[in-house]
């Protein structure tokens, strides 16, 4: 367990840092650093404290350290003592309201930043417009003592990408800022980009350790390819390559006894629909006439476990911890709403713990199967995707034979499962680890920068 140190600010102008004796004994240290700012100082053993580092008011001002009295880590490398990490959370959608600076996502960010004490890090939220390139500073939004405060701080040690959607991710200004911070300032940037479903599938297909979890998935090519899959599986799912929250998902079913086709989907008014057609062509003319089929993929239908005649699937979160290791951090069952094509809550789905859905023995078996699968999938994605990944949300199913199937992997997983009262502790765990991973990345960037920036 890494040690945290309280950073206290003494009201004097000495260029001296007082440290716990065991932190600096027998070591040559010449500079103190916070984020991208550093300065030359003298280091002396603290006369009576082993849990804190004391800096003067003058040092605080020069390295732009906000005095929030939060315990932080201390890293020693190349005769420099780094205190932090200072973690920048990059997003968009800022408002002019002091109490709601990030609009409807303000509460999420307040909860995310509130893990600072337990993690030993100093996280803040910022956007492209808050960067002062000339001074090398950022006007950061901190959540301190239950209030939002803006403080000018140095460029951070690491940046956690929390852009809200694909539109913001493709904004040229935001792309330019990200590229500069990564390439010119060599700041590790984690969780970049939203996953493309088909791209993820094709990359995972290259890894034999996870291919058993992959349902057949293809880009939409022709009616004949769908006919072949329908004859093989009885039903298929047609969904957007870049969709989220279950929007645009259609289930197409073929009844070989009546030779009819059915399509289950949610219409524009949010109503669950089930329509019957005599041919696949008529189904497509009716349901898909306004959709760009080249943006869709076709996926094998799975006969899922059911509860009270309703399909069950699972959301499983994984996070890297402060040692850079993947951990399973949350598992929830999702039961489909009546007549719904997905298990999303907005379509009438219910969120349950696994123990609420299954017997004790079944719950244990399914938890072990899902956990084993997502750890393999997390490592495979980590290996086959560019950039640094710190968290993933998986949508998985278990069929009636007990086999696990991957439906989707999300780089910016939604958090609707944490509305369940018994999942609150896992809500906290996922937030803590998403910031704790920054501690690991900071250490890696100091000790092994060639690994991060190769």
VEXDREN-2710 file (C-alpha; in Angstrom, 1 decimal):
% VEXDREN-2710
k/r/px/py/pz
1/UNK/0.0/0.0/0.0
2/UNK/1.5/3.3/-1.0
3/UNK/1.7/5.9/1.7
4/UNK/-0.2/9.2/1.5
5/UNK/1.2/12.5/3.0
6/UNK/-0.7/15.5/4.1
7/UNK/0.8/18.6/2.3
8/UNK/0.7/21.5/4.8
9/UNK/1.5/25.1/3.9
10/UNK/3.6/27.1/6.4
11/UNK/3.1/30.8/6.4
12/UNK/6.7/31.8/5.6
13/UNK/8.8/32.4/2.4
14/UNK/11.6/29.9/3.0
15/UNK/12.6/27.8/0.0
16/UNK/12.7/24.7/2.3
17/UNK/10.6/21.6/2.2
18/UNK/10.3/19.6/5.4
19/UNK/9.7/15.9/4.8
20/UNK/9.3/12.7/6.9
21/UNK/12.8/11.5/7.6
22/UNK/12.3/8.1/6.1
23/UNK/11.1/9.6/2.8
24/UNK/14.3/11.5/2.1
25/UNK/17.1/9.9/4.1
26/UNK/20.1/8.8/2.1
27/UNK/18.6/10.4/-1.0
28/UNK/19.7/13.3/-3.2
29/UNK/16.7/15.5/-3.8
30/UNK/17.0/19.0/-5.4
31/UNK/13.6/19.9/-6.7
32/UNK/9.9/19.7/-5.8
33/UNK/7.2/19.3/-8.5
34/UNK/3.5/19.5/-8.7
35/UNK/1.9/18.7/-12.1
36/UNK/4.1/20.4/-14.7
37/UNK/5.6/23.0/-12.4
38/UNK/8.8/22.4/-10.4
39/UNK/11.4/24.5/-8.6
40/UNK/14.7/24.1/-6.8
41/UNK/14.4/23.9/-3.0
42/UNK/16.2/22.6/0.0
43/UNK/14.9/19.4/1.7
44/UNK/15.2/18.9/5.5
45/UNK/13.7/16.2/7.7
46/UNK/10.5/17.2/9.4
47/UNK/11.3/17.7/13.1
48/UNK/8.2/16.0/14.5
49/UNK/5.9/14.6/11.8
50/UNK/6.1/11.3/9.8
51/UNK/2.8/11.7/7.9
52/UNK/3.2/15.2/6.3
53/UNK/5.2/17.3/3.9
54/UNK/5.5/21.0/4.8
55/UNK/6.0/23.6/2.1
56/UNK/6.2/27.4/2.5
57/UNK/3.7/29.8/1.2
58/UNK/6.2/31.0/-1.4
59/UNK/6.7/27.4/-2.7
60/UNK/2.9/26.9/-2.8
61/UNK/2.5/30.0/-5.0
62/UNK/5.4/29.1/-7.3
63/UNK/4.2/25.6/-8.1
64/UNK/0.5/26.7/-7.9
65/UNK/-0.5/24.1/-5.3
66/UNK/-4.1/24.5/-4.1
67/UNK/-4.2/24.2/-0.4
68/UNK/-7.1/21.8/0.0
69/UNK/-5.5/19.7/2.8
70/UNK/-5.8/16.5/0.8
71/UNK/-3.4/13.6/1.5
72/UNK/-1.3/13.0/-1.6
73/UNK/1.3/10.6/-2.9
74/UNK/5.0/11.4/-3.1
75/UNK/7.2/10.1/-5.9
76/UNK/11.0/10.3/-6.0
77/UNK/12.7/10.2/-9.4
78/UNK/15.8/11.9/-10.8
79/UNK/16.4/14.0/-7.7
80/UNK/12.8/15.4/-7.9
81/UNK/10.1/15.0/-5.3
82/UNK/6.7/14.8/-7.1
83/UNK/3.6/15.4/-5.0
84/UNK/0.3/14.4/-6.4
85/UNK/-0.9/13.1/-8.7
86/UNK/-2.7/16.1/-10.2
87/UNK/-5.4/14.5/-12.4
88/UNK/-7.1/16.5/-15.1
89/UNK/-10.6/15.2/-16.2
90/UNK/-11.2/16.4/-19.7
91/UNK/-14.8/17.0/-20.8
92/UNK/-17.1/19.3/-22.6
93/UNK/-20.6/20.9/-22.0
94/UNK/-19.7/23.6/-19.5
95/UNK/-22.3/26.1/-18.4
96/UNK/-22.2/29.6/-16.9
97/UNK/-24.0/28.5/-13.7
98/UNK/-21.6/28.3/-10.7
99/UNK/-23.6/25.6/-9.0
100/UNK/-24.0/23.5/-12.2
101/UNK/-20.8/24.1/-14.1
102/UNK/-21.1/20.9/-16.2
103/UNK/-24.9/21.0/-16.6
104/UNK/-26.8/17.8/-15.9
105/UNK/-23.5/15.9/-15.4
106/UNK/-22.4/18.1/-12.5
107/UNK/-23.5/15.7/-9.9
108/UNK/-21.6/12.8/-11.5
109/UNK/-18.4/14.8/-11.6
110/UNK/-18.9/16.0/-8.0
111/UNK/-19.1/12.4/-6.9
112/UNK/-16.1/11.4/-9.0
113/UNK/-13.9/14.2/-7.5
114/UNK/-15.1/13.4/-4.0
115/UNK/-12.9/10.2/-3.9
116/UNK/-9.7/12.4/-3.7
117/UNK/-9.0/11.8/0.0
118/UNK/-9.3/8.0/-0.1
119/UNK/-7.3/7.7/-3.3
120/UNK/-4.6/10.3/-2.4
121/UNK/-4.9/12.3/-5.6
122/UNK/-6.1/15.8/-6.6
123/UNK/-8.6/15.5/-9.5
124/UNK/-10.2/18.5/-11.3
125/UNK/-12.4/18.9/-14.3
126/UNK/-11.6/21.1/-17.3
127/UNK/-12.4/21.8/-20.9
128/UNK/-10.4/23.0/-23.9
129/UNK/-11.4/26.6/-23.2
130/UNK/-9.8/26.5/-19.8
131/UNK/-6.2/25.9/-21.0
132/UNK/-3.7/28.8/-21.0
133/UNK/-1.0/27.6/-23.4
134/UNK/1.2/30.6/-22.8
135/UNK/1.4/30.2/-19.1
136/UNK/1.1/26.4/-19.0
137/UNK/-1.8/26.5/-16.6
138/UNK/-5.4/25.4/-16.5
139/UNK/-8.4/26.9/-14.8
140/UNK/-9.5/23.8/-13.1
141/UNK/-12.9/23.0/-11.5
142/UNK/-12.4/21.5/-8.1
143/UNK/-15.2/20.2/-5.8
144/UNK/-14.0/21.1/-2.3
145/UNK/-16.1/21.1/0.9
146/UNK/-19.2/20.5/-1.1
147/UNK/-18.7/23.5/-3.3
148/UNK/-17.3/24.1/-6.8
149/UNK/-14.2/26.2/-6.9
150/UNK/-12.0/27.3/-9.9
151/UNK/-8.3/27.4/-9.3
152/UNK/-5.4/27.9/-11.7
153/UNK/-3.2/24.9/-11.6
154/UNK/-0.3/23.5/-13.7
155/UNK/-0.8/21.0/-16.5
156/UNK/-1.7/17.7/-14.8
157/UNK/0.4/14.5/-14.4
158/UNK/-2.3/12.5/-16.2
159/UNK/-5.6/13.2/-18.0
160/UNK/-8.8/11.1/-17.7
161/UNK/-11.0/11.4/-20.8
162/UNK/-14.7/11.9/-19.9
163/UNK/-15.9/13.5/-23.1
164/UNK/-19.7/13.0/-23.2
165/UNK/-20.4/11.8/-26.7
166/UNK/-19.0/11.1/-30.2
167/UNK/-19.9/14.6/-31.4
168/UNK/-17.6/16.3/-28.8
169/UNK/-14.9/13.7/-29.5
170/UNK/-14.9/14.7/-33.2
171/UNK/-14.7/18.5/-32.4
172/UNK/-11.5/19.8/-34.1
173/UNK/-10.7/22.2/-31.2
174/UNK/-10.9/19.3/-28.7
175/UNK/-8.8/17.0/-30.9
176/UNK/-6.2/19.7/-31.3
177/UNK/-6.0/20.3/-27.5
178/UNK/-5.8/16.5/-26.8
179/UNK/-3.0/16.1/-29.4
180/UNK/-1.0/19.0/-28.0
181/UNK/-1.2/17.8/-24.4
182/UNK/-0.3/14.2/-25.4
183/UNK/2.4/14.9/-27.9
184/UNK/4.0/18.1/-26.9
185/UNK/3.7/17.8/-23.1
186/UNK/3.8/13.9/-23.0
187/UNK/0.9/13.7/-20.6
188/UNK/-0.6/10.2/-20.3
189/UNK/-4.2/10.2/-21.5
190/UNK/-6.5/7.4/-20.5
191/UNK/-9.8/6.1/-21.8
192/UNK/-9.7/8.0/-25.1
193/UNK/-12.4/7.4/-27.6
194/UNK/-15.7/5.6/-27.9
195/UNK/-15.7/2.0/-29.1
196/UNK/-17.1/1.1/-32.5
197/UNK/-19.0/-2.2/-32.1
198/UNK/-17.8/-3.8/-35.3
199/UNK/-14.2/-2.6/-34.9
200/UNK/-14.2/-4.1/-31.4
201/UNK/-15.6/-7.4/-32.6
202/UNK/-13.0/-7.6/-35.5
203/UNK/-10.1/-6.9/-33.1
204/UNK/-11.2/-9.4/-30.5
205/UNK/-11.6/-12.1/-33.3
206/UNK/-7.8/-11.9/-33.6
207/UNK/-7.4/-13.2/-30.0
208/UNK/-8.1/-16.9/-29.5
209/UNK/-8.5/-16.5/-25.8
210/UNK/-11.8/-14.6/-26.2
211/UNK/-13.3/-15.9/-29.5
212/UNK/-15.7/-18.3/-27.7
213/UNK/-17.5/-15.3/-26.3
214/UNK/-18.1/-13.6/-29.6
215/UNK/-21.5/-14.0/-31.4
216/UNK/-21.4/-14.0/-35.2
217/UNK/-21.4/-10.3/-36.2
218/UNK/-21.2/-8.7/-39.6
219/UNK/-21.7/-5.3/-41.2
220/UNK/-25.0/-5.2/-43.0
221/UNK/-24.3/-6.5/-46.6
222/UNK/-27.4/-8.0/-48.1
223/UNK/-30.8/-9.6/-47.3
224/UNK/-29.4/-13.0/-48.3
225/UNK/-26.8/-12.8/-45.5
226/UNK/-29.5/-12.0/-43.0
227/UNK/-31.7/-14.9/-44.4
228/UNK/-28.8/-17.3/-43.8
229/UNK/-28.3/-16.1/-40.2
230/UNK/-32.1/-16.3/-39.6
231/UNK/-32.2/-19.9/-40.8
232/UNK/-29.3/-20.7/-38.5
233/UNK/-30.3/-18.9/-35.3
234/UNK/-34.0/-18.1/-35.7
235/UNK/-33.4/-14.4/-34.8
236/UNK/-30.8/-11.7/-35.2
237/UNK/-30.2/-8.2/-33.9
238/UNK/-29.6/-5.3/-36.2
239/UNK/-28.0/-2.3/-34.4
240/UNK/-26.0/0.8/-35.1
241/UNK/-22.2/0.4/-35.2
242/UNK/-21.8/3.5/-33.0
243/UNK/-25.0/3.3/-31.0
244/UNK/-25.5/3.5/-27.2
245/UNK/-28.2/3.1/-24.5
246/UNK/-30.0/0.6/-26.7
247/UNK/-31.1/3.2/-29.3
248/UNK/-31.8/1.8/-32.8
249/UNK/-31.6/-1.9/-31.8
250/UNK/-34.0/-4.1/-33.8
251/UNK/-34.7/-7.8/-33.3
252/UNK/-35.7/-9.7/-36.5
253/UNK/-37.3/-13.1/-35.9
254/UNK/-38.2/-15.7/-38.5
255/UNK/-41.0/-18.2/-37.7
256/UNK/-40.3/-21.2/-40.0
257/UNK/-43.8/-22.7/-39.2
258/UNK/-45.7/-19.8/-40.5
259/UNK/-43.0/-18.4/-42.9
260/UNK/-43.5/-15.0/-41.3
261/UNK/-41.0/-12.4/-40.2
262/UNK/-41.3/-10.3/-37.1
263/UNK/-39.5/-7.1/-36.0
264/UNK/-39.3/-6.0/-32.4
265/UNK/-38.1/-2.4/-31.8
266/UNK/-38.8/0.8/-30.1
267/UNK/-40.4/3.6/-32.2
268/UNK/-39.6/7.3/-32.1
269/UNK/-42.2/7.9/-29.4
270/UNK/-40.4/5.3/-27.1
271/UNK/-43.1/2.7/-27.5
272/UNK/-42.1/-1.0/-27.8
273/UNK/-43.4/-2.4/-31.1
274/UNK/-43.7/-6.0/-32.6
275/UNK/-44.6/-6.0/-36.3
276/UNK/-45.3/-9.0/-38.6
277/UNK/-44.4/-9.2/-42.3
278/UNK/-44.7/-11.7/-45.1
279/UNK/-41.2/-11.1/-46.5
280/UNK/-37.9/-9.8/-45.2
281/UNK/-37.9/-7.2/-48.0
282/UNK/-41.2/-5.8/-46.8
283/UNK/-40.0/-5.7/-43.2
284/UNK/-37.0/-3.6/-44.3
285/UNK/-39.0/-1.3/-46.5
286/UNK/-41.4/-0.6/-43.6
287/UNK/-39.0/-0.4/-40.6
288/UNK/-35.6/0.6/-42.0
289/UNK/-36.6/2.9/-44.8
290/UNK/-35.3/6.0/-43.0
291/UNK/-32.1/4.4/-41.6
292/UNK/-28.7/4.1/-43.2
293/UNK/-28.1/0.4/-43.4
294/UNK/-24.3/0.9/-44.1
295/UNK/-24.1/2.2/-40.5
296/UNK/-25.7/-1.0/-39.1
297/UNK/-24.4/-4.4/-38.1
298/UNK/-26.1/-7.8/-37.9
299/UNK/-25.5/-10.0/-34.8
300/UNK/-26.4/-13.6/-34.1
301/UNK/-29.4/-13.9/-31.8
302/UNK/-28.8/-15.7/-28.5
303/UNK/-31.5/-17.6/-26.6
304/UNK/-30.9/-15.9/-23.2
305/UNK/-31.7/-17.0/-19.7
306/UNK/-35.1/-15.8/-18.7
307/UNK/-36.8/-14.7/-15.5
308/UNK/-40.6/-14.6/-15.5
309/UNK/-40.6/-15.0/-19.3
310/UNK/-38.4/-12.0/-19.7
311/UNK/-34.8/-12.0/-21.1
312/UNK/-31.9/-11.4/-18.7
313/UNK/-28.5/-10.0/-19.6
314/UNK/-25.7/-8.5/-17.5
315/UNK/-23.7/-5.3/-17.2
316/UNK/-20.2/-5.9/-15.8
317/UNK/-17.7/-3.2/-15.0
318/UNK/-13.9/-3.7/-15.0
319/UNK/-11.3/-1.1/-13.8
320/UNK/-7.6/-1.0/-13.6
321/UNK/-6.4/-0.4/-10.1
322/UNK/-3.5/1.6/-8.7
323/UNK/-1.2/-1.3/-9.6
324/UNK/-2.4/-1.3/-13.2
325/UNK/-4.2/-4.6/-12.8
326/UNK/-7.7/-5.3/-14.1
327/UNK/-10.4/-5.9/-11.5
328/UNK/-14.1/-6.8/-11.7
329/UNK/-15.8/-3.9/-10.0
330/UNK/-19.5/-4.3/-10.5
331/UNK/-22.0/-6.9/-11.8
332/UNK/-25.7/-6.4/-12.3
333/UNK/-28.5/-8.3/-13.9
334/UNK/-30.9/-6.5/-16.3
335/UNK/-34.3/-7.9/-17.0
336/UNK/-36.0/-6.8/-20.2
337/UNK/-39.2/-4.8/-20.1
338/UNK/-42.4/-6.4/-21.4
339/UNK/-42.1/-6.6/-25.2
340/UNK/-38.8/-4.7/-25.2
341/UNK/-35.9/-5.5/-27.6
342/UNK/-33.3/-4.5/-24.9
343/UNK/-33.0/-4.6/-21.1
344/UNK/-32.4/-0.9/-20.8
345/UNK/-34.3/0.8/-18.0
346/UNK/-35.7/3.4/-20.4
347/UNK/-37.5/0.5/-22.2
348/UNK/-39.1/-0.8/-19.1
349/UNK/-36.1/-2.9/-18.0
350/UNK/-35.3/-3.7/-14.3
351/UNK/-31.9/-3.6/-12.6
352/UNK/-31.3/-6.4/-10.1
353/UNK/-28.4/-8.0/-8.3
354/UNK/-27.6/-11.5/-9.5
355/UNK/-28.7/-12.8/-6.1
356/UNK/-32.2/-11.3/-6.6
357/UNK/-32.6/-13.1/-9.9
358/UNK/-31.1/-16.6/-9.3
359/UNK/-30.7/-19.1/-6.5
360/UNK/-27.6/-18.9/-4.3
361/UNK/-25.8/-21.7/-6.2
362/UNK/-26.8/-20.3/-9.7
363/UNK/-25.7/-16.8/-8.7
364/UNK/-22.3/-18.1/-7.6
365/UNK/-21.8/-20.0/-10.9
366/UNK/-22.9/-17.1/-13.1
367/UNK/-20.8/-14.6/-11.2
368/UNK/-17.7/-16.7/-11.6
369/UNK/-18.4/-17.3/-15.4
370/UNK/-19.0/-13.6/-16.0
371/UNK/-15.9/-12.5/-14.0
372/UNK/-13.7/-14.9/-15.8
373/UNK/-15.0/-13.8/-19.2
374/UNK/-14.6/-10.0/-18.5
375/UNK/-11.1/-10.3/-17.2
376/UNK/-10.0/-12.1/-20.4
377/UNK/-11.9/-9.6/-22.5
378/UNK/-10.4/-6.6/-20.7
379/UNK/-6.9/-7.9/-21.2
380/UNK/-7.6/-8.7/-24.9
381/UNK/-9.0/-5.2/-25.6
382/UNK/-6.1/-3.7/-23.7
383/UNK/-3.7/-5.6/-26.0
384/UNK/-5.6/-4.9/-29.3
385/UNK/-6.7/-1.3/-29.0
386/UNK/-4.5/1.9/-29.2
387/UNK/-4.3/4.2/-26.2
388/UNK/-4.5/3.6/-22.5
389/UNK/-7.7/1.9/-21.2
390/UNK/-8.6/2.2/-17.6
391/UNK/-12.2/1.0/-17.4
392/UNK/-14.7/-0.9/-19.5
393/UNK/-18.4/-1.6/-19.2
394/UNK/-19.5/-4.9/-20.7
395/UNK/-22.9/-6.0/-21.8
396/UNK/-23.0/-9.8/-21.7
397/UNK/-25.6/-12.6/-22.0
398/UNK/-25.7/-16.2/-20.8
399/UNK/-27.6/-18.6/-22.9
400/UNK/-29.7/-21.6/-21.8
401/UNK/-26.6/-23.8/-22.0
402/UNK/-24.7/-21.6/-19.6
403/UNK/-22.4/-20.1/-22.2
404/UNK/-21.3/-16.5/-21.9
405/UNK/-21.7/-14.1/-24.9
406/UNK/-20.3/-10.6/-25.4
407/UNK/-22.8/-8.1/-26.9
408/UNK/-21.0/-4.8/-26.4
409/UNK/-18.0/-3.2/-24.7
410/UNK/-18.2/0.4/-23.7
411/UNK/-15.2/2.7/-23.0
412/UNK/-17.4/5.3/-21.3
413/UNK/-19.9/3.0/-19.5
414/UNK/-23.2/4.4/-18.3
415/UNK/-23.9/4.2/-14.6
416/UNK/-27.6/3.4/-14.5
417/UNK/-27.0/0.1/-12.7
418/UNK/-25.8/2.1/-9.6
419/UNK/-29.3/3.4/-9.0
420/UNK/-29.9/0.0/-7.3
421/UNK/-29.5/0.5/-3.5
422/UNK/-27.4/-2.7/-3.2
423/UNK/-24.9/-1.5/-5.8
424/UNK/-23.9/1.8/-4.1
425/UNK/-20.7/0.4/-2.8
426/UNK/-19.7/-0.7/-6.3
427/UNK/-20.5/2.8/-7.6
428/UNK/-18.0/4.1/-5.1
429/UNK/-15.4/1.4/-6.0
430/UNK/-15.6/2.1/-9.7
431/UNK/-15.2/5.9/-9.1
432/UNK/-12.2/5.3/-6.7
433/UNK/-10.4/3.0/-9.1
434/UNK/-11.0/5.3/-12.1
435/UNK/-8.9/7.9/-10.3
436/UNK/-6.6/5.5/-8.5
437/UNK/-5.4/4.3/-11.9
438/UNK/-4.0/7.8/-12.4
439/UNK/-1.6/7.1/-9.5
440/UNK/-0.2/4.1/-11.4
441/UNK/0.1/6.0/-14.6
442/UNK/1.9/8.9/-12.9
443/UNK/4.4/6.5/-11.4
444/UNK/4.8/4.8/-14.8
445/UNK/5.4/8.1/-16.6
446/UNK/8.2/8.9/-14.2
447/UNK/9.8/5.4/-14.0
448/UNK/9.1/4.0/-17.5
449/UNK/8.0/6.8/-19.9
450/UNK/9.2/4.7/-22.9
451/UNK/6.5/2.2/-22.1
452/UNK/3.7/4.7/-22.1
453/UNK/4.8/6.7/-25.1
454/UNK/6.1/4.0/-27.4
END
